[in-house]
Amino acid sequence: MKSAAIYMRVNRNLDIRNQELKEYLNACDNLVKAHPDWVLKETYVDIGLGRKAKKCDEKLLEMLDAAYSGKIEVIIIPSILTFTRNNNDTLSIIRKLKEKGVDVCFVKEGIDTALIETDLLIKVLSSFENTRRASVAEGTRKRIRENFEKGVVRWVNIYGYRPGWVIEENEARVIRFMFDSYADGVSTKEIAERLNEANVATPNGAKWNPEWISKMLQNERYVGDVALSKSRVEDYTSHKVIKNPNLVKYIKDNHEGIVDRETFDTVQEIIAMRAATNGACMYPFYGFLKCPKCGMPMVKVNLKGARQECVWTCGGEGKKEMIGQRTKCETYLLPDRILKEAVVETFEEKGIERFSYREMKRNVKKITLSDWEAIEVEWRDHSTTIHPLHFSQPRDALLPSIKNGMINGMPVYRKQRLLDGFENWQRTARGYRVLPPITGNIPRVVKPGKE
């Protein structure tokens, strides 16, 4: 008579565990009954399928000690997928057991190590290893998806918080400094430089960098929200993490935020306006600057052949993409640097110390062109300010009434060259495409042929 033992590894979930135990025991008992010369001595059960949890192997190690010492001659396992956590461990254990004269039977797969050669067993196990990994990956994915759908938030270490969403005030001050600085127009590069100059420590001891700060500025957890399933593992073989286009759930006010919602929303709008994937940078005037002809939002484009001059023009409306097809307004071009200079001076006249997108949101209702030579700023306190635009050189004359005044009196050949240049720039602007936003409300204004 041969002494036999059953070994199984079952799920942590109580309901699933009970079902698995019932199924596994029935399968193993049937195999024992089919072999009258076997006597069942012991049943070993480990709970958990974790890849790194050594506690999941306590009963396995206990069983192996009994087998190596000659107390067990046959080991019955419901499935090769639940024996060990990887193929190498399985092969190593089976080799040692065969040396000790211990047979291993995998019920589900119908494998008996007493009847199969080691080389063939390696090929079989390699095949089952892929099946095992796919099965575990799918089970993990399913469990995570179910938790997300229930709104269960898994804690992950995050700068500024401690477990239980307890705010760490020293780190929270750094977070608020990042958000406030960016909302006031400071770039991520400048923020990183200031933090490094102040010797502010990072979690891993490295230097602050713009990429890291950019990711932190977009983390909704700093405002108290949680977006579930922002990323996912592409497949179980590469373990490559990719962005998930479909959020499972967005939980608002899940915990106490470090920054206020107004500041967070302002930062997200600035990021969207500055994003390279959105085409031309719309920062900081998109949404405030209105066309004087039709009242639609103006958009910014980059001109070829004008030292990459950035200019604002009517963005029009409708389903068509090309600006020249979206608007019937005359193609006027307002240089961005001249507009910004005028708006900054208007802020100073109004007594607002700092010009930034955040201050514009708080104080400005809209900005329009007045007689092509000035801007008219309508404030939220219902007052209005008209401020002249300052043109210093002929190539600044991209507006209808300014153009003739600045180029009259020039030699004919230079005047014609400038007029030809204006027409080329107008064609360039009309050829830009206005595409729907990827996120938020900021459209993508891209060059012809680009996405």
C-alpha positions as CSV (number, residue, x, y, z in Angstrom):
1,M,0.0,0.0,0.0
2,K,1.2,3.5,-0.9
3,S,0.6,6.4,1.4
4,A,-0.9,9.3,-0.5
5,A,-1.5,13.0,0.3
6,I,-3.6,15.7,-1.4
7,Y,-2.3,19.2,-1.9
8,M,-4.3,22.1,-3.1
9,R,-4.0,25.9,-3.2
10,V,-7.3,27.8,-3.1
11,N,-8.6,31.4,-3.5
12,R,-8.6,33.9,-0.6
13,N,-12.2,34.8,-1.3
14,L,-14.3,32.8,1.1
15,D,-17.2,32.0,-1.3
16,I,-14.8,31.0,-4.1
17,R,-12.6,29.1,-1.7
18,N,-15.5,26.9,-0.4
19,Q,-16.6,26.1,-3.9
20,E,-13.0,25.2,-5.0
21,L,-12.5,23.0,-1.9
22,K,-15.6,21.1,-2.7
23,E,-14.7,20.6,-6.4
24,Y,-11.0,19.8,-5.7
25,L,-11.7,17.2,-3.0
26,N,-14.3,15.4,-5.1
27,A,-11.9,15.1,-8.0
28,C,-9.0,13.9,-5.8
29,D,-11.2,11.4,-3.8
30,N,-12.3,9.9,-7.1
31,L,-8.7,9.4,-8.1
32,V,-7.8,7.8,-4.8
33,K,-10.8,5.4,-5.1
34,A,-9.6,4.4,-8.5
35,H,-6.3,3.1,-7.0
36,P,-7.0,0.5,-4.3
37,D,-3.3,0.4,-3.4
38,W,-3.4,4.0,-2.2
39,V,-4.1,5.1,1.3
40,L,-4.9,8.8,1.9
41,K,-2.9,10.0,4.8
42,E,-3.2,13.8,4.8
43,T,-4.7,16.8,3.0
44,Y,-2.7,20.0,2.8
45,V,-4.4,23.3,1.8
46,D,-2.7,26.7,1.2
47,I,-4.8,29.8,0.9
48,G,-3.8,32.4,-1.7
49,L,-2.4,32.5,-5.1
50,G,0.0,35.4,-4.6
51,R,3.2,35.4,-6.7
52,K,5.4,36.7,-3.9
53,A,3.6,35.8,-0.7
54,K,5.7,33.2,1.0
55,K,3.0,32.5,3.6
56,C,1.0,31.0,0.8
57,D,3.5,28.1,0.7
58,E,3.4,26.9,4.4
59,K,1.4,23.7,3.8
60,L,3.3,23.0,0.6
61,L,6.6,23.1,2.5
62,E,5.2,20.9,5.2
63,M,4.0,18.4,2.7
64,L,7.4,18.3,0.9
65,D,9.2,17.7,4.2
66,A,6.9,14.7,4.7
67,A,7.5,13.5,1.2
68,Y,11.3,13.9,1.4
69,S,11.4,12.0,4.7
70,G,9.5,9.0,3.1
71,K,6.2,9.5,4.9
72,I,4.4,10.2,1.5
73,E,4.8,8.2,-1.7
74,V,2.1,9.7,-3.9
75,I,1.0,13.4,-4.0
76,I,-2.3,14.2,-5.6
77,I,-2.8,17.7,-6.9
78,P,-6.1,19.0,-8.5
79,S,-4.4,21.1,-11.2
80,I,-0.9,22.0,-12.2
81,L,-2.0,25.6,-12.3
82,T,-2.5,25.7,-8.5
83,F,0.7,23.8,-7.5
84,T,3.4,26.4,-7.4
85,R,3.6,30.0,-8.5
86,N,5.9,29.4,-11.5
87,N,7.1,26.8,-13.9
88,N,10.7,26.7,-12.5
89,D,9.5,25.8,-9.0
90,T,7.2,23.1,-10.3
91,L,10.0,21.4,-12.3
92,S,12.5,21.7,-9.5
93,I,10.1,20.1,-7.0
94,I,9.1,17.3,-9.3
95,R,12.7,16.4,-10.0
96,K,13.5,16.2,-6.3
97,L,10.4,14.1,-5.6
98,K,11.2,11.7,-8.4
99,E,14.7,11.3,-6.9
100,K,13.0,10.3,-3.7
101,G,10.7,7.9,-5.5
102,V,7.6,10.1,-4.9
103,D,5.0,10.2,-7.7
104,V,2.9,13.3,-8.4
105,C,-0.5,13.1,-10.1
106,F,-2.2,16.2,-11.6
107,V,-5.9,15.3,-11.7
108,K,-7.3,17.9,-14.2
109,E,-4.5,17.4,-16.7
110,G,-4.2,13.6,-16.3
111,I,-0.5,13.7,-15.7
112,D,1.3,11.1,-13.6
113,T,5.1,11.7,-13.2
114,A,5.7,8.0,-12.8
115,L,4.5,7.5,-16.4
116,I,6.2,10.4,-18.2
117,E,9.8,11.4,-19.0
118,T,11.3,14.5,-17.6
119,D,12.0,16.1,-21.0
120,L,8.4,15.6,-22.1
121,L,7.2,16.9,-18.8
122,I,9.1,20.1,-19.3
123,K,7.4,20.7,-22.6
124,V,4.0,20.0,-21.1
125,L,4.6,22.2,-18.1
126,S,5.8,25.0,-20.3
127,S,2.5,24.9,-22.1
128,F,0.5,24.8,-18.9
129,E,2.6,27.7,-17.5
130,N,1.3,30.0,-20.2
131,T,-2.2,28.8,-19.4
132,R,-1.6,29.4,-15.7
133,R,-0.3,32.9,-16.2
134,A,-3.2,33.8,-18.5
135,S,-5.7,32.4,-16.0
136,V,-4.2,34.3,-13.0
137,A,-4.0,37.5,-15.1
138,E,-7.6,37.2,-16.1
139,G,-8.7,36.5,-12.5
140,T,-6.7,39.5,-11.2
141,R,-8.2,41.7,-14.0
142,K,-11.7,40.6,-13.1
143,R,-11.3,41.1,-9.4
144,I,-9.9,44.6,-9.9
145,R,-12.7,45.5,-12.4
146,E,-15.3,44.3,-9.9
147,N,-13.8,46.4,-7.1
148,F,-13.7,49.5,-9.4
149,E,-17.3,49.0,-10.3
150,K,-18.2,48.8,-6.6
151,G,-16.2,52.0,-6.0
152,V,-13.5,50.3,-3.9
153,V,-10.4,52.5,-3.9
154,R,-7.1,50.7,-3.5
155,W,-4.5,52.7,-1.5
156,V,-1.3,53.5,-3.2
157,N,1.6,55.5,-1.8
158,I,1.3,59.1,-2.9
159,Y,3.4,62.2,-2.1
160,G,1.5,64.4,0.4
161,Y,-0.6,61.6,1.9
162,R,-0.2,58.8,4.4
163,P,-2.3,55.6,4.6
164,G,-5.9,56.5,5.3
165,W,-5.6,59.7,3.2
166,V,-4.0,61.5,6.1
167,I,-2.4,64.7,4.8
168,E,1.3,65.1,5.6
169,E,1.5,68.9,6.0
170,N,5.1,69.4,5.1
171,E,4.7,67.7,1.8
172,A,1.2,69.3,1.3
173,R,2.9,72.7,1.4
174,V,5.1,71.7,-1.5
175,I,2.1,70.4,-3.5
176,R,0.2,73.7,-2.9
177,F,3.3,75.6,-4.0
178,M,3.4,73.6,-7.3
179,F,-0.3,74.2,-8.1
180,D,-0.2,77.9,-7.1
181,S,2.9,78.6,-9.1
182,Y,1.6,76.9,-12.2
183,A,-1.8,78.6,-12.0
184,D,0.2,81.9,-11.8
185,G,2.0,81.1,-15.1
186,V,5.2,79.5,-13.9
187,S,6.4,76.6,-16.0
188,T,7.1,73.2,-14.6
189,K,10.8,73.6,-15.4
190,E,10.9,76.8,-13.3
191,I,9.0,75.1,-10.5
192,A,11.5,72.2,-10.5
193,E,14.4,74.6,-10.4
194,R,13.0,76.6,-7.5
195,L,12.4,73.4,-5.5
196,N,15.9,72.1,-6.1
197,E,17.4,75.5,-5.2
198,A,15.5,75.4,-1.9
199,N,16.7,71.8,-1.3
200,V,13.2,70.4,-1.0
201,A,13.5,66.6,-0.6
202,T,11.8,64.2,-3.0
203,P,10.4,60.8,-1.9
204,N,13.3,58.9,-3.6
205,G,16.1,61.5,-2.9
206,A,16.4,62.5,-6.6
207,K,16.1,66.0,-8.0
208,W,12.8,67.4,-9.0
209,N,12.1,67.4,-12.7
210,P,9.4,68.9,-15.0
211,E,8.0,65.5,-16.1
212,W,7.4,64.4,-12.5
213,I,5.8,67.8,-11.6
214,S,3.6,67.7,-14.7
215,K,2.2,64.3,-13.6
216,M,1.6,65.5,-10.1
217,L,-0.3,68.6,-11.4
218,Q,-2.7,66.2,-13.3
219,N,-3.3,63.9,-10.3
220,E,-6.9,64.3,-9.3
221,R,-6.2,62.8,-5.8
222,Y,-4.7,66.1,-4.8
223,V,-8.2,67.7,-5.0
224,G,-9.8,64.8,-3.2
225,D,-11.1,62.8,-6.2
226,V,-10.2,59.3,-7.4
227,A,-10.3,58.2,-11.0
228,L,-10.4,54.4,-11.1
229,S,-8.7,52.4,-13.9
230,K,-6.6,55.2,-15.4
231,S,-4.1,52.6,-16.7
232,R,-4.1,48.9,-17.3
233,V,-1.6,46.1,-18.0
234,E,-1.5,45.5,-21.8
235,D,-0.9,41.7,-21.4
236,Y,0.4,39.3,-18.9
237,T,3.6,38.5,-20.8
238,S,5.1,42.0,-21.2
239,H,3.5,43.6,-18.1
240,K,3.5,46.8,-20.1
241,V,1.3,49.5,-18.5
242,I,-0.7,51.6,-20.9
243,K,-3.3,54.3,-20.6
244,N,-6.9,53.1,-20.3
245,P,-9.1,55.1,-22.6
246,N,-12.3,54.2,-20.6
247,L,-12.4,55.1,-17.0
248,V,-14.5,52.6,-15.0
249,K,-15.5,55.2,-12.4
250,Y,-14.7,58.7,-11.2
251,I,-15.3,59.3,-7.4
252,K,-15.6,62.9,-6.4
253,D,-14.7,64.1,-2.9
254,N,-13.4,60.6,-1.9
255,H,-11.1,62.2,0.7
256,E,-9.8,65.6,1.9
257,G,-8.0,67.4,-0.8
258,I,-4.7,69.3,-0.5
259,V,-5.6,71.9,-3.1
260,D,-8.9,73.7,-3.6
261,R,-11.0,72.8,-6.6
262,E,-10.8,76.2,-8.3
263,T,-7.0,76.0,-8.4
264,F,-7.0,72.4,-9.6
265,D,-9.5,73.2,-12.4
266,T,-7.5,76.2,-13.4
267,V,-4.3,74.1,-13.6
268,Q,-6.0,71.5,-15.8
269,E,-7.2,74.2,-18.2
270,I,-3.7,75.7,-18.5
271,I,-2.2,72.2,-19.1
272,A,-4.8,71.6,-21.8
273,M,-4.1,75.0,-23.5
274,R,-0.3,74.3,-23.4
275,A,-0.4,70.7,-24.4
276,A,1.6,69.9,-27.5
277,T,-1.0,67.2,-28.5
278,N,-3.6,70.0,-28.8
279,G,-1.6,71.7,-31.7
280,A,-1.0,75.4,-31.3
281,C,-0.7,76.6,-27.7
282,M,-3.9,78.4,-26.7
283,Y,-2.5,79.8,-23.5
284,P,-3.5,82.2,-21.9
285,F,-6.2,84.0,-23.9
286,Y,-8.4,81.2,-25.3
287,G,-12.1,81.7,-24.3
288,F,-11.6,85.3,-23.4
289,L,-10.6,86.7,-26.8
290,K,-13.6,87.1,-29.1
291,C,-13.8,87.9,-32.8
292,P,-14.9,91.6,-33.3
293,K,-17.0,90.5,-36.3
294,C,-18.9,87.4,-35.3
295,G,-18.2,87.1,-31.5
296,M,-16.8,83.6,-31.8
297,P,-13.6,82.6,-29.8
298,M,-10.4,83.4,-31.5
299,V,-7.7,80.8,-31.9
300,K,-3.9,81.0,-32.1
301,V,-1.8,79.7,-35.0
302,N,1.9,79.6,-35.8
303,L,2.9,81.4,-39.1
304,K,5.6,80.0,-41.4
305,G,8.2,82.4,-42.6
306,A,7.4,84.9,-39.9
307,R,10.0,83.7,-37.4
308,Q,7.4,81.3,-36.1
309,E,5.2,84.3,-35.2
310,C,2.1,83.3,-33.1
311,V,-1.0,85.1,-34.1
312,W,-4.7,85.1,-33.1
313,T,-7.5,84.9,-35.7
314,C,-11.2,84.0,-35.8
315,G,-11.8,80.3,-35.1
316,G,-15.3,80.4,-36.6
317,E,-17.8,77.6,-35.9
318,G,-19.5,74.7,-37.6
319,K,-18.7,71.1,-38.5
320,K,-16.0,71.9,-41.0
321,E,-12.4,71.8,-39.8
322,M,-10.4,74.3,-41.8
323,I,-10.5,77.8,-40.4
324,G,-11.0,79.2,-43.9
325,Q,-14.2,77.1,-44.2
326,R,-15.4,77.7,-40.6
327,T,-15.5,81.5,-40.8
328,K,-16.6,84.2,-43.2
329,C,-14.8,86.9,-41.4
330,E,-11.8,88.6,-43.1
331,T,-8.6,86.8,-42.2
332,Y,-7.0,89.2,-39.8
333,L,-4.0,88.2,-37.7
334,L,-3.3,89.7,-34.2
335,P,0.3,89.0,-33.0
336,D,0.3,87.2,-29.6
337,R,3.2,89.2,-28.1
338,I,1.5,92.5,-28.9
339,L,-1.8,91.3,-27.5
340,K,-0.1,90.1,-24.3
341,E,1.8,93.4,-23.9
342,A,-1.5,95.3,-24.1
343,V,-3.4,93.0,-21.7
344,V,-0.6,93.2,-19.1
345,E,-0.6,97.0,-19.3
346,T,-4.4,96.9,-18.9
347,F,-4.0,94.8,-15.7
348,E,-1.6,97.3,-14.3
349,E,-4.0,100.2,-15.0
350,K,-6.7,98.2,-13.2
351,G,-4.5,97.8,-10.2
352,I,-4.1,94.0,-10.5
353,E,-0.5,93.2,-9.5
354,R,0.0,89.9,-11.2
355,F,-1.1,88.9,-14.8
356,S,-2.0,85.3,-15.0
357,Y,-4.6,83.0,-16.4
358,R,-6.0,82.6,-12.9
359,E,-6.4,86.3,-12.5
360,M,-8.0,86.6,-15.9
361,K,-10.6,84.0,-14.9
362,R,-11.4,86.0,-11.7
363,N,-11.5,89.4,-13.3
364,V,-12.0,89.3,-17.1
365,K,-15.3,88.6,-18.9
366,K,-14.1,89.0,-22.5
367,I,-11.5,90.8,-24.7
368,T,-12.3,92.1,-28.2
369,L,-10.6,94.2,-30.8
370,S,-11.7,97.8,-31.0
371,D,-11.3,99.5,-34.4
372,W,-8.4,97.1,-35.1
373,E,-6.1,99.4,-33.2
374,A,-7.0,98.7,-29.6
375,I,-8.3,96.0,-27.3
376,E,-11.5,96.4,-25.3
377,V,-11.5,94.5,-22.0
378,E,-14.8,93.8,-20.3
379,W,-14.3,93.2,-16.6
380,R,-16.5,91.1,-14.3
381,D,-17.3,94.2,-12.3
382,H,-19.1,95.5,-15.4
383,S,-16.5,98.1,-16.2
384,T,-14.7,98.4,-19.6
385,T,-11.2,99.4,-20.5
386,I,-9.9,100.3,-24.0
387,H,-6.2,100.1,-24.4
388,P,-4.2,100.7,-27.6
389,L,-2.1,98.1,-29.4
390,H,1.5,99.0,-29.9
391,F,3.0,98.1,-33.3
392,S,6.7,98.7,-33.7
393,Q,7.7,97.2,-37.1
394,P,6.1,96.7,-40.5
395,R,5.7,92.9,-40.0
396,D,3.4,93.6,-37.0
397,A,0.9,95.2,-39.4
398,L,-1.3,92.1,-39.7
399,L,-4.6,93.9,-39.1
400,P,-6.7,95.5,-41.9
401,S,-6.4,99.2,-40.9
402,I,-2.9,99.0,-39.5
403,K,-1.4,97.4,-42.6
404,N,-1.8,100.3,-45.0
405,G,-0.7,102.9,-42.4
406,M,2.5,101.1,-41.6
407,I,3.6,100.2,-45.1
408,N,2.7,103.5,-47.0
409,G,5.8,105.5,-48.0
410,M,7.9,102.3,-48.4
411,P,9.8,101.6,-51.6
412,V,7.5,99.7,-54.0
413,Y,9.5,96.5,-54.0
414,R,9.5,96.3,-50.2
415,K,5.8,97.2,-49.9
416,Q,4.9,94.5,-52.4
417,R,7.1,91.9,-50.6
418,L,5.3,92.7,-47.4
419,L,1.9,92.5,-49.0
420,D,2.8,89.1,-50.5
421,G,4.0,88.0,-47.1
422,F,0.7,89.0,-45.5
423,E,-1.2,87.0,-48.1
424,N,1.0,83.9,-47.5
425,W,0.4,84.2,-43.7
426,Q,-3.4,84.6,-44.3
427,R,-3.4,81.4,-46.4
428,T,-1.4,79.6,-43.7
429,A,-3.9,80.7,-41.0
430,R,-6.9,79.7,-43.1
431,G,-5.4,76.3,-43.7
432,Y,-5.2,75.4,-40.0
433,R,-7.8,72.8,-38.7
434,V,-9.9,73.2,-35.6
435,L,-10.4,69.7,-34.2
436,P,-12.5,68.5,-31.1
437,P,-10.6,68.5,-27.8
438,I,-9.1,65.3,-26.5
439,T,-10.0,66.3,-22.9
440,G,-11.6,69.4,-21.5
441,N,-13.0,72.2,-23.6
442,I,-9.9,73.4,-25.4
443,P,-10.0,72.6,-29.2
444,R,-7.0,71.3,-31.0
445,V,-5.7,73.8,-33.7
446,V,-3.3,71.9,-35.9
447,K,-1.4,72.4,-39.1
448,P,-2.8,71.0,-42.4
449,G,-2.0,67.3,-42.6
450,K,-1.4,66.9,-38.9
451,E,-3.6,65.2,-36.3
